[in-house]
Each structure stands twice: as C-alpha cells, then as structure tokens.
Amino acid sequence: MATDAPAGNDERIKAESFATKLMKRPELGAIGGVILVTVFFVITADSAMFTLSGIMNFMTPAAQLGILGIAAAMLMIGGEFDLSIGSMVAFAGMIFGVLVVNMGLPLVFAIPLTMAAAAAIGGVNGSIVIRTGLPSFIVTLAGLFILRGMSLVGLKIFSGGSTQLRGVRDAVEGDPLLTLFSGDALSGLFTWMASVGLVETFRNGAPKVPGIPVEILWFIALALIATYVLLRTPVGNWVFATGGDSNAASNSGVPVKKVKISLFMVTAMAAALVAIITVIDAGSTDARRGFMKEFEAIITAVIGGCLLTGGYGSAIGAFFGAIIFGMVTIGLTYTNFDQDWFQVFLGGMLLLAVVFNNVIRKRVTGER
C-alpha cells in the first residue's frame, strides 16, 4: 500500500513568504507610486505643498476623483467598465439642481431622489449589458453621450435656455443636512489646535486650515467600506469570482447577474454623490460637470492595481491612485514645470501601471 507523502512536502500547504504575499497585493504599485511622487515633489516643489493647507489643497480633488475611482475599481474587479460615469456626474447634478432650485425640495428628499435616479440608470446599463451580451464598454459609451445630451437639453429647459443652473447654494442654505455634503468638518478641533499652536494661523489667530473638507471624509469612509466588503464579506468573494470567471462563478451559485447590475448601480450612485458635493460647493450645476472623469476614474483604478480583464484589484489601491492624481494635478502649480506635463504624466502612469500589474500577475501565478 502506498504511503502518503510527508505533510511538510505538500505544496498545497506550503507557507508563502512575506515577499510573495506582498507581491500579490494589487495596491503595491499604487503605494510605490505615492512614495515616488512624494519624493519627486519634495525635491522639486515649494515646501508649502506639504504644509497642512497644501495637503488639503491636493487631497480635495483627489477625494472627488477617488470616490469615482473606488466605485470604478469595484466594477472593474467585477469584470465590467462604465464610461458614462463622468456624464452621470453632470446628469445627477442637473437632477439635484432642479429638485432644490426649481422644486424647492429640502436635502432630505432631494438627495435620496437624486441617488435613486442615478441607481436606476446604473441598473439599466447593467441590465442591457447582461441581457444583450454586449461589452459594457460599448453600452456605457452610448450612455456617455446620451446622459451628456440629456444634461444639456434638461438644463436649457429648467434654466430658461442656459446650460447652467444657478441658485443652488441659496436654495440649500440653512438645511440641517448641508454640513454632511459641504464645507469643512471638525472646525472646532482645528480652532483649538490653532489656539495652542499646533497648526498654522493667520495674524488674527484664525487657523489657515479651518477644517477637513467633507469630501475627504467621504473618500476615506468609502475606501474603508469598499475594502471591508471586498475582503471580509461573501459579497466581496462574489465580486472577485464574477470578474475572474463569470461562468464558473454562476455554476458555483454566485448570483452573477445581480452582482454586475448592483455594481453598475453603485458606480452611478458614486457619481451622484460627487455631483451633489460639487454642485453645492459651486452653488450651480452645468452640462460640462464631470467632463473626462470617466477616463480618470478608470485610470485611477488601473494605477491602483485593477486588471482590465477583471477579477483582480483593490479599493485601497484606487484610494492611493487618486492621491497620486491629486498630488500631480496640484503639485505642478508648486513647481516651475509647465502644467501641461500633467497629460504626459497621465499617459505614462497608465502605461506603467498596466505593465507593472501584468508582470506582477504573471510572476505570482506562474504564467508565461
């Protein structure tokens, strides 16, 4: 009778080295990118970039893009794309503006209705992809133009011929929910820190940074929630399984159709959240809001470790990818470099991220 091989020689239970585990993490490249970009600006930029006010300056646009990028990353892990996410920012902004300005609804009604409208459109996108079998790239590309056109037409109808709807700030002034979507949080803490000399102040003693912009808190909260869902819940396993091999996942009992449709809805709702935050801050909405954000969100997800083929990625990676975007976008203003170099950097980072992720994946999986 054949004897079993010693357990210590069984490759199935062989312990992985720390280096191997680290290399498997999809966010590795994004974290390395943050370090490299930080070193670059420490050397080339004015020191004011890394003061508290400077950090808030580049974290604010990073947060707005990151909210989109995290949702796009989850959708890409599930094996799909959404190129309509930027246009959804404009369309949801129009819906929100009409609800608060033209209809006079308070935020407690306007925000859920805006989210519901976005989720419905996201659900339609997902259903079309599932039912027709068409690539989500094509379906949502059509959605990109449809939503942008509807934003233009709708704004002209509700604003009396203009492609901009003003008066949002006045309409929501004094609303009890306003502080959740606009302004700075923890202002009392920053005032106290200024009084004891922990943060920079103006001559009158007021802190140069009055608080943390609320979009940064939303950004951090969504990154933590998305990471928990992906790594610690059955839903996260479903998302990875759906993107890895949808047929095998379906045969294993994973509700692939529901997962994909839900991810499209989440992505659309993330765009609606960004629309609400930016519209309130600006006090108006316009048809060009969110322009090109669909590509920046996808690039953020790719820099964060998501594969274009699905089944692999990280919400935390997208978090760091968005920070890279914010640092470069604002950081170039602290240097003597022409800001148009940002476009060159954008393309270069995308190419490097795809190559890096592909090389790491092959090394980890043993593919050739």
C-alpha positions as CSV (number, residue, x, y, z in Angstrom):
1,M,0.0,0.0,0.0
2,A,1.4,3.4,-1.0
3,T,2.2,5.7,1.9
4,D,1.2,9.3,2.0
5,A,3.9,11.9,1.4
6,P,5.0,13.9,4.4
7,A,2.8,16.8,5.0
8,G,5.8,19.1,5.0
9,N,6.4,18.3,1.4
10,D,2.9,19.0,0.2
11,E,3.0,22.2,-1.9
12,R,-0.7,22.8,-1.2
13,I,0.1,23.7,2.4
14,K,3.5,25.3,1.9
15,A,3.8,28.6,3.7
16,E,4.2,31.6,1.5
17,S,7.0,34.0,2.2
18,F,6.2,37.6,3.2
19,A,7.7,38.9,-0.1
20,T,5.4,36.6,-2.1
21,K,2.3,37.7,-0.1
22,L,3.4,41.4,-0.6
23,M,3.8,40.9,-4.4
24,K,0.3,39.5,-4.6
25,R,-1.2,42.7,-3.2
26,P,-2.8,44.7,-6.1
27,E,-2.2,48.1,-4.3
28,L,1.6,47.6,-4.2
29,G,2.2,49.6,-7.3
30,A,0.0,52.5,-6.2
31,I,1.7,52.7,-2.8
32,G,5.1,52.7,-4.6
33,G,3.8,55.4,-6.9
34,V,2.7,57.6,-4.0
35,I,6.2,57.3,-2.5
36,L,7.9,58.1,-5.7
37,V,5.6,61.1,-6.5
38,T,6.1,62.4,-2.9
39,V,9.9,62.2,-3.2
40,F,9.7,64.0,-6.6
41,F,7.7,66.9,-5.2
42,V,9.8,67.1,-2.0
43,I,12.8,67.7,-4.3
44,T,11.2,69.9,-6.9
45,A,8.2,71.7,-5.4
46,D,7.9,74.6,-3.0
47,S,7.9,73.5,0.6
48,A,4.4,75.0,1.0
49,M,3.0,72.0,-0.8
50,F,3.5,69.7,2.2
51,T,2.1,72.1,4.8
52,L,-1.3,71.3,6.2
53,S,-3.0,73.7,3.8
54,G,-1.0,72.4,0.9
55,I,-2.0,68.8,1.7
56,M,-5.7,69.8,1.9
57,N,-5.3,71.5,-1.5
58,F,-4.3,68.4,-3.3
59,M,-6.4,66.0,-1.2
60,T,-9.7,67.8,-2.1
61,P,-9.5,67.0,-5.9
62,A,-8.1,63.6,-5.0
63,A,-11.1,62.8,-2.9
64,Q,-13.6,63.8,-5.5
65,L,-11.9,61.6,-8.1
66,G,-11.3,58.9,-5.6
67,I,-15.0,58.5,-4.8
68,L,-15.4,57.7,-8.5
69,G,-12.2,55.7,-8.7
70,I,-13.2,53.4,-5.9
71,A,-16.6,52.6,-7.4
72,A,-14.9,52.1,-10.8
73,A,-12.4,49.8,-9.3
74,M,-15.1,47.6,-7.8
75,L,-16.9,47.4,-11.1
76,M,-13.6,46.6,-12.9
77,I,-12.9,43.8,-10.4
78,G,-16.4,42.5,-11.3
79,G,-15.2,42.4,-15.0
80,E,-17.0,45.5,-16.4
81,F,-16.5,49.2,-17.3
82,D,-18.6,52.3,-17.0
83,L,-17.7,55.0,-19.4
84,S,-20.8,57.0,-18.5
85,I,-19.7,57.8,-15.0
86,G,-18.5,61.3,-15.9
87,S,-21.7,62.2,-17.8
88,M,-23.6,60.8,-14.8
89,V,-22.0,63.5,-12.6
90,A,-23.4,66.2,-15.0
91,F,-26.8,64.4,-15.2
92,A,-27.2,63.8,-11.5
93,G,-26.1,67.4,-10.9
94,M,-28.9,68.6,-13.1
95,I,-31.4,66.4,-11.3
96,F,-30.2,67.6,-7.9
97,G,-30.3,71.2,-9.1
98,V,-33.8,71.0,-10.4
99,L,-35.0,69.4,-7.2
100,V,-33.6,72.0,-4.9
101,V,-33.9,75.1,-7.1
102,N,-36.9,74.6,-9.3
103,M,-39.0,72.4,-7.0
104,G,-37.7,73.8,-3.7
105,L,-37.2,70.4,-2.0
106,P,-35.1,70.1,1.1
107,L,-32.0,67.9,1.0
108,V,-33.7,65.1,3.0
109,F,-35.8,64.5,-0.2
110,A,-33.5,65.8,-2.9
111,I,-30.5,63.7,-2.1
112,P,-32.4,60.3,-2.0
113,L,-34.3,61.1,-5.2
114,T,-31.0,62.1,-7.0
115,M,-29.4,58.8,-5.8
116,A,-32.4,56.8,-6.8
117,A,-32.4,58.3,-10.3
118,A,-28.7,57.5,-10.7
119,A,-29.1,54.0,-9.4
120,A,-32.0,53.4,-11.8
121,I,-29.9,54.5,-14.8
122,G,-27.0,52.3,-13.5
123,G,-29.4,49.4,-13.2
124,V,-30.5,50.0,-16.8
125,N,-26.9,50.0,-18.0
126,G,-26.2,46.7,-16.2
127,S,-29.4,45.1,-17.4
128,I,-28.6,46.0,-21.0
129,V,-25.1,44.5,-20.7
130,I,-26.5,41.3,-19.1
131,R,-29.4,40.8,-21.5
132,T,-27.7,41.7,-24.8
133,G,-24.2,40.3,-24.1
134,L,-22.7,43.5,-25.5
135,P,-19.4,44.7,-24.0
136,S,-20.1,47.2,-21.2
137,F,-17.5,49.5,-23.0
138,I,-20.0,49.9,-25.8
139,V,-23.1,50.2,-23.8
140,T,-21.8,52.8,-21.4
141,L,-20.1,54.7,-24.2
142,A,-23.5,55.2,-25.6
143,G,-24.7,56.2,-22.2
144,L,-21.9,58.8,-22.0
145,F,-23.3,60.6,-25.0
146,I,-27.0,60.1,-24.0
147,L,-26.5,61.4,-20.5
148,R,-24.4,64.4,-21.6
149,G,-27.0,65.3,-24.2
150,M,-29.9,64.9,-21.7
151,S,-28.0,67.2,-19.3
152,L,-27.6,69.9,-22.0
153,V,-31.3,69.7,-23.0
154,G,-32.6,69.4,-19.5
155,L,-30.6,72.4,-18.2
156,K,-31.8,74.6,-21.1
157,I,-35.4,73.6,-20.2
158,F,-35.2,74.3,-16.5
159,S,-32.9,77.3,-16.6
160,G,-34.6,79.2,-19.4
161,G,-32.2,78.5,-22.2
162,S,-28.8,78.3,-20.3
163,T,-26.6,75.3,-19.9
164,Q,-26.0,76.3,-16.3
165,L,-28.5,76.3,-13.3
166,R,-27.6,78.7,-10.6
167,G,-29.0,79.4,-7.1
168,V,-28.2,76.0,-5.5
169,R,-26.4,77.5,-2.6
170,D,-29.2,79.9,-1.7
171,A,-31.7,77.1,-2.0
172,V,-30.0,74.8,0.5
173,E,-28.7,77.5,2.9
174,G,-29.5,76.5,6.5
175,D,-30.6,73.0,5.6
176,P,-29.7,70.6,8.5
177,L,-28.1,68.1,6.2
178,L,-25.9,70.7,4.5
179,T,-22.8,70.1,6.7
180,L,-22.7,66.4,5.6
181,F,-22.1,67.4,2.0
182,S,-20.4,70.8,2.0
183,G,-17.9,72.8,4.0
184,D,-15.3,71.7,6.5
185,A,-15.6,69.2,9.3
186,L,-14.0,69.3,12.7
187,S,-13.7,73.1,12.6
188,G,-13.8,73.3,16.4
189,L,-10.8,70.9,16.7
190,F,-8.8,73.0,14.2
191,T,-9.7,76.2,16.1
192,W,-8.4,74.6,19.3
193,M,-5.2,73.4,17.6
194,A,-4.6,76.9,16.3
195,S,-5.0,78.3,19.8
196,V,-2.3,76.0,21.2
197,G,0.0,76.4,18.2
198,L,-0.4,73.0,16.6
199,V,-1.4,74.4,13.2
200,E,-0.5,77.5,11.2
201,T,-2.6,80.6,11.8
202,F,-3.3,84.0,10.2
203,R,-2.3,87.1,12.1
204,N,-5.7,87.3,13.7
205,G,-5.2,83.8,15.2
206,A,-7.6,82.0,12.9
207,P,-6.3,78.7,11.6
208,K,-5.2,78.7,7.9
209,V,-7.0,75.4,7.5
210,P,-10.5,75.7,9.1
211,G,-11.2,72.0,9.0
212,I,-11.2,68.9,6.8
213,P,-13.2,69.2,3.6
214,V,-16.2,66.8,3.9
215,E,-15.3,65.1,0.5
216,I,-12.1,63.9,2.1
217,L,-14.0,62.2,4.9
218,W,-16.4,60.7,2.3
219,F,-13.4,59.5,0.4
220,I,-11.8,57.8,3.4
221,A,-15.1,56.3,4.6
222,L,-15.9,54.8,1.2
223,A,-12.4,53.4,0.8
224,L,-12.7,51.6,4.1
225,I,-16.2,50.3,3.4
226,A,-15.3,49.1,0.0
227,T,-12.2,47.4,1.3
228,Y,-14.1,45.7,4.0
229,V,-16.8,44.5,1.6
230,L,-14.3,43.1,-0.9
231,L,-12.0,41.4,1.6
232,R,-14.3,40.4,4.5
233,T,-17.7,39.6,3.2
234,P,-19.3,37.0,0.9
235,V,-20.3,39.8,-1.5
236,G,-16.7,40.6,-2.0
237,N,-16.0,37.0,-2.9
238,W,-18.8,37.1,-5.4
239,V,-17.4,40.3,-7.0
240,F,-13.9,38.7,-7.4
241,A,-15.4,35.4,-8.7
242,T,-17.7,37.2,-11.1
243,G,-14.8,39.2,-12.6
244,G,-12.4,36.2,-12.6
245,D,-14.7,33.7,-14.4
246,S,-18.4,34.5,-14.6
247,N,-19.4,31.1,-16.0
248,A,-17.6,29.2,-13.2
249,A,-19.0,31.6,-10.6
250,S,-22.5,31.2,-11.9
251,N,-22.1,27.4,-11.8
252,S,-20.9,27.7,-8.2
253,G,-24.1,29.5,-7.2
254,V,-22.9,33.1,-7.4
255,P,-25.7,35.5,-8.5
256,V,-23.6,36.9,-11.3
257,K,-26.3,39.0,-12.9
258,K,-27.3,40.6,-9.6
259,V,-23.7,41.3,-8.7
260,K,-23.0,43.1,-12.0
261,I,-26.2,45.1,-12.0
262,S,-25.5,46.1,-8.4
263,L,-22.0,47.2,-9.2
264,F,-23.3,49.4,-12.1
265,M,-25.8,50.9,-9.6
266,V,-23.1,51.6,-7.0
267,T,-20.9,53.3,-9.7
268,A,-23.8,55.5,-10.8
269,M,-24.5,56.4,-7.1
270,A,-20.9,57.3,-6.5
271,A,-21.1,59.7,-9.5
272,A,-24.3,61.2,-7.9
273,L,-22.5,61.7,-4.6
274,V,-19.7,63.6,-6.3
275,A,-22.3,65.7,-8.2
276,I,-24.1,66.6,-5.0
277,I,-20.9,67.6,-3.3
278,T,-19.5,69.7,-6.2
279,V,-22.8,71.3,-7.1
280,I,-23.4,72.5,-3.5
281,D,-19.8,73.8,-3.2
282,A,-20.0,75.7,-6.6
283,G,-23.6,76.9,-6.0
284,S,-24.6,75.9,-9.5
285,T,-24.5,73.0,-11.9
286,D,-23.6,72.9,-15.6
287,A,-23.6,70.4,-18.5
288,R,-19.8,70.1,-18.5
289,R,-19.6,68.9,-14.9
290,G,-17.7,65.6,-14.7
291,F,-16.1,66.0,-18.1
292,M,-13.5,63.3,-18.8
293,K,-13.9,62.0,-15.2
294,E,-14.8,58.6,-16.6
295,F,-11.4,58.1,-18.0
296,E,-9.6,59.5,-15.0
297,A,-11.6,57.2,-12.7
298,I,-10.7,54.1,-14.8
299,I,-7.0,55.2,-14.9
300,T,-7.1,55.7,-11.1
301,A,-8.4,52.1,-10.7
302,V,-5.8,50.7,-13.1
303,I,-3.0,52.6,-11.2
304,G,-4.5,51.1,-8.1
305,G,-3.9,47.6,-9.3
306,C,-7.1,46.7,-11.2
307,L,-6.7,44.5,-14.2
308,L,-8.6,45.3,-17.4
309,T,-9.6,41.6,-17.6
310,G,-11.4,41.7,-14.2
311,G,-11.1,39.5,-11.1
312,Y,-8.2,41.4,-9.6
313,G,-7.9,44.8,-7.9
314,S,-8.2,46.8,-4.7
315,A,-10.2,49.7,-3.4
316,I,-7.3,50.8,-1.3
317,G,-5.2,50.8,-4.5
318,A,-7.7,53.1,-6.1
319,F,-7.5,55.3,-3.0
320,F,-3.8,55.7,-3.4
321,G,-4.2,56.1,-7.2
322,A,-6.5,59.1,-6.6
323,I,-4.0,60.6,-4.2
324,I,-1.3,60.4,-7.0
325,F,-3.7,62.2,-9.3
326,G,-4.3,64.9,-6.7
327,M,-0.7,65.4,-5.9
328,V,0.3,65.8,-9.5
329,T,-2.6,68.0,-10.5
330,I,-2.0,70.5,-7.7
331,G,1.7,69.8,-7.2
332,L,2.7,71.1,-10.6
333,T,1.5,74.5,-9.5
334,Y,4.1,74.5,-6.8
335,T,6.9,73.9,-9.3
336,N,8.4,75.6,-12.3
337,F,7.1,72.9,-14.7
338,D,4.5,73.6,-17.3
339,Q,1.2,72.2,-16.1
340,D,0.5,70.7,-19.5
341,W,3.0,68.0,-18.5
342,F,0.2,66.5,-16.5
343,Q,-1.3,64.9,-19.6
344,V,2.1,63.3,-20.3
345,F,2.3,62.0,-16.8
346,L,-1.3,60.7,-17.0
347,G,-0.5,58.5,-20.1
348,G,2.8,57.4,-18.7
349,M,1.3,56.4,-15.3
350,L,-1.4,54.4,-17.1
351,L,1.1,52.5,-19.3
352,L,3.5,51.8,-16.4
353,A,0.6,50.6,-14.2
354,V,-0.7,48.2,-16.8
355,V,2.8,46.8,-17.5
356,F,3.6,46.6,-13.8
357,N,0.3,44.8,-12.9
358,N,0.8,42.4,-15.8
359,V,4.3,41.5,-14.8
360,I,3.4,41.0,-11.2
361,R,0.4,38.9,-12.0
362,K,2.5,36.6,-14.2
363,R,5.1,36.2,-11.6
364,V,2.6,35.4,-8.9
365,T,0.5,33.0,-11.0
366,G,3.4,31.4,-12.9
367,E,2.0,32.4,-16.3
368,R,4.3,32.9,-19.3
